[in-house]
Amino acid sequence: QEVKLAMFQHKIIHNILATNSILYKMKKVAPPSCPFCPSGSQNIRHLFISCPQASSFWYKFRSWYSTINKASLLLSETGVLFATTRPCTHRLTTLYRLSYAL
């Protein structure tokens, strides 16, 4: 399980996750559009940050986290993509928390 997570994170960090934009360049899909919304091309940033589905998820995740831990969670774009948070007061690692949420 941890190996799969590490590979997934490696693909995000190196911008090689098979999003529709990358698959379109490889001629594997017709349009590079996002399957979750009509608004844009599906790249890593869109998939995890700017897609309305992703934004809704992160809002609900922060609410859940605040309820469970009695502390707010500050997530930046970099924090979401690279699994870092501020403040990190919980005993679980950030990587585990974000992988659990995905």
C-alpha positions in Angstrom: 0.0 0.0 0.0 2.8 2.5 0.9 4.6 1.7 -2.3 1.5 2.6 -4.4 1.2 5.8 -2.5 4.8 6.6 -3.0 4.5 6.0 -6.8 1.4 8.1 -7.0 3.1 11.0 -5.2 6.2 10.5 -7.4 4.0 10.9 -10.5 2.4 14.1 -9.1 5.7 15.6 -8.2 7.3 14.9 -11.6 4.1 15.9 -13.5 3.7 12.4 -15.1 0.4 11.4 -13.6 -1.8 10.2 -16.5 -4.3 13.1 -16.7 -6.3 13.7 -19.8 -3.9 16.4 -20.9 -1.0 14.0 -20.9 -3.1 11.3 -22.5 -4.2 13.7 -25.2 -0.6 14.5 -26.1 0.0 10.8 -26.4 -3.1 10.5 -28.6 -4.8 8.2 -26.1 -7.9 10.3 -25.6 -9.8 12.6 -27.9 -10.3 15.8 -25.9 -8.1 16.7 -22.9 -11.2 17.9 -21.0 -12.0 17.1 -17.4 -14.6 14.3 -17.0 -15.8 15.9 -13.8 -16.6 19.4 -15.0 -17.0 21.2 -18.4 -14.7 24.0 -17.5 -11.2 23.0 -18.4 -8.4 20.8 -19.5 -7.6 18.1 -17.0 -4.0 18.6 -15.8 -2.7 17.9 -12.3 -3.4 21.3 -11.0 -7.0 21.2 -12.3 -7.6 17.7 -11.1 -6.5 18.4 -7.5 -7.0 22.1 -7.1 -9.2 24.1 -9.5 -11.8 21.6 -10.5 -15.1 22.3 -8.7 -15.2 18.7 -7.6 -11.8 19.0 -6.0 -12.6 22.4 -4.4 -15.7 20.8 -2.9 -13.7 17.9 -1.6 -11.0 20.1 0.1 -13.7 22.2 1.7 -15.4 19.2 3.1 -12.0 17.7 4.2 -11.0 20.8 6.0 -14.4 20.9 7.8 -14.0 17.2 8.8 -10.5 17.7 10.0 -11.4 20.7 12.1 -14.3 18.8 13.7 -12.1 15.7 14.5 -9.0 17.6 15.7 -10.4 20.8 17.1 -7.9 22.7 15.0 -8.0 24.3 11.6 -6.0 23.0 8.7 -4.3 25.5 6.3 -4.0 23.9 2.9 -2.2 25.7 0.1 -1.9 24.6 -3.5 1.6 23.4 -2.8 0.4 21.7 0.3 -2.2 19.8 -1.5 0.1 18.7 -4.3 3.1 17.9 -2.2 1.4 16.7 1.0 2.4 19.4 3.4 0.3 21.3 5.9 0.5 24.0 8.5 0.2 23.5 11.5 0.9 19.8 11.8 -0.3 19.0 15.3 -1.8 15.6 14.8 0.1 12.4 15.4 -0.6 11.0 11.9 1.8 12.1 9.2 0.5 14.5 6.6 1.2 12.0 3.9 -1.1 9.4 5.6 -3.8 12.0 6.2 -3.9 13.1 2.6 -3.7 9.6 1.1 -6.6 8.6 3.4 -8.6 11.5 2.0 -7.9 10.7 -1.6 
